[in-house]
């Protein structure tokens, strides 16, 4: 189909682009995560009623390797129906992490490669959604925080959402930095929570006459990104002490 999808296909031994959609490993991973979030690190969810009809894309802060499983559990959707937009250099270019592709639907994006990286990721996202995917998760910061403080959001999430015609759902994951910060390998018991806000569409910043206006679209990406970041920060402020 494309270079990036072809690489994905060659990575799997069963010929499936998205092996986690039918993998027993993925089912076991979901059961394990939900057990952890029920017993060891209780997970609270706020604002699930804000989730729109599928498909949609979740835009969240990123503090820990726990974040993705927390977000997946909080949606109430099956893990096998959720795709994680993941750094290609970290999850795809290192063979010792190959097993992760049978546990989670990892959608590659190349960090720092501009328009080509976004274009390849759009194609991969469409492939996942066409194969029955219901939601995507992206971290607009681009990497995990090392201080616990949320960084600036980049426009890539807005570009993906607009090109895929998906609503962007702001989300905040809390407690994961304390439970499993970057560089740690063991989960510490801690209160965990996820909050979802009301979704937005990039097209909300475009008039009918501007839909094919390249400059107006770039401005819309910037404004939608700023709004999503604001809504994520607001979720932190509103729910951190509930």
Residue pairs with C-beta under 8 A, 6 or more apart in sequence:
1 123
1 127
2 120
2 123
3 120
4 108
4 120
4 121
4 123
4 124
5 17
5 123
5 124
5 127
7 92
8 17
8 108
8 124
9 15
9 16
9 17
11 92
11 98
11 101
12 19
12 101
16 22
17 127
17 128
17 131
18 83
18 105
18 127
18 128
18 131
18 133
19 101
19 102
20 26
20 79
20 80
20 101
20 102
20 103
20 104
20 105
20 106
21 80
21 81
21 105
21 131
21 132
21 133
22 80
23 80
23 102
23 103
25 99
25 102
25 103
26 79
26 80
26 102
26 103
26 104
27 80
29 69
29 79
29 103
29 104
30 72
30 78
30 79
30 80
33 69
33 72
33 73
33 79
34 73
36 187
37 43
37 69
37 70
37 73
37 192
40 187
40 189
41 66
41 175
41 179
41 187
41 189
41 190
41 191
41 192
42 191
42 192
43 70
43 73
43 74
43 192
43 193
43 194
44 191
44 192
44 193
44 194
44 242
45 73
45 74
45 193
45 194
45 195
45 196
46 193
46 194
46 195
46 196
46 235
46 239
46 242
47 195
47 196
47 197
47 235
48 74
48 75
48 76
48 196
50 169
50 196
50 197
50 198
50 199
51 75
51 76
51 169
51 196
51 199
52 167
52 169
52 199
54 77
54 81
54 134
54 135
55 129
55 133
55 134
55 135
55 136
55 164
55 166
56 135
56 136
56 166
56 167
56 168
56 169
56 199
57 135
57 136
57 137
57 138
57 157
57 160
57 161
57 164
57 166
57 167
57 168
57 169
58 71
58 75
58 135
58 136
58 137
58 138
58 168
58 169
58 171
58 196
59 138
59 139
59 140
59 153
59 157
59 161
59 168
59 169
59 170
59 171
59 228
59 232
60 67
60 71
60 137
60 138
60 139
60 170
60 171
60 172
60 173
60 232
61 67
61 139
61 141
61 145
61 150
61 171
61 172
61 173
61 232
61 236
62 139
62 141
62 143
62 144
62 145
62 173
63 144
63 145
63 148
63 150
63 173
63 176
63 177
63 181
63 182
64 144
64 173
64 176
64 177
64 179
64 180
64 181
64 182
65 144
65 180
66 173
66 176
66 179
66 180
66 187
66 192
67 139
67 144
67 173
67 176
68 84
68 104
68 137
69 79
70 173
70 176
70 192
70 194
71 137
71 171
71 173
71 194
72 79
72 82
72 137
73 79
73 194
74 171
74 194
74 196
75 82
75 135
77 134
77 135
79 104
80 105
81 132
81 133
81 134
81 135
82 105
82 133
82 134
82 135
82 136
82 137
83 105
83 106
83 107
83 125
83 128
83 129
83 133
83 135
83 136
83 137
84 104
84 105
84 106
84 107
84 136
84 137
85 107
85 109
85 121
85 125
85 136
85 137
85 138
85 139
85 160
86 92
86 106
86 107
86 108
86 109
87 108
87 109
87 110
87 111
87 143
88 108
88 109
88 110
88 111
88 117
89 110
89 111
90 97
91 97
91 100
91 101
91 106
91 108
92 106
92 108
100 106
105 128
105 133
107 121
107 124
107 125
107 128
107 136
108 120
108 121
108 124
109 117
109 118
109 120
109 121
109 124
109 156
110 116
110 117
110 120
110 121
111 117
111 142
111 143
117 156
118 156
118 159
118 160
118 163
121 156
121 160
122 160
122 163
122 164
125 136
125 160
125 164
126 164
128 136
129 136
129 164
136 160
136 166
138 156
138 157
138 160
140 153
140 154
140 156
140 157
140 225
140 228
140 229
141 150
141 151
141 152
141 153
141 154
142 151
142 154
142 156
143 151
144 182
145 151
145 177
145 182
146 181
146 182
146 183
148 177
148 178
148 181
150 232
150 233
150 236
152 229
153 225
153 226
153 228
153 229
153 232
154 225
155 221
155 222
155 225
157 168
157 225
157 228
158 168
158 202
158 220
158 221
158 222
158 224
158 225
158 228
159 221
160 166
161 167
161 168
161 201
161 202
161 224
162 201
162 202
162 203
162 217
162 220
162 221
162 224
167 199
167 200
167 201
168 199
168 200
168 201
168 202
168 224
168 228
169 196
169 197
169 199
170 196
170 197
170 198
170 199
170 200
170 228
170 231
170 232
170 235
171 194
171 195
171 196
171 197
171 232
171 235
172 194
172 195
172 232
172 233
172 235
172 236
172 239
173 192
173 193
173 194
174 191
174 192
174 193
174 194
174 195
174 236
174 239
174 240
175 190
175 191
175 192
175 193
176 192
178 188
178 190
179 187
179 188
179 189
179 190
179 192
180 186
180 187
180 188
193 239
193 242
195 235
195 236
195 238
195 239
196 235
197 231
197 232
197 234
197 235
198 231
200 224
200 227
200 228
200 231
202 220
202 221
202 224
203 211
203 220
204 224
205 219
205 220
205 223
205 224
206 213
206 216
206 217
206 220
207 216
210 216
210 217
210 220
211 217
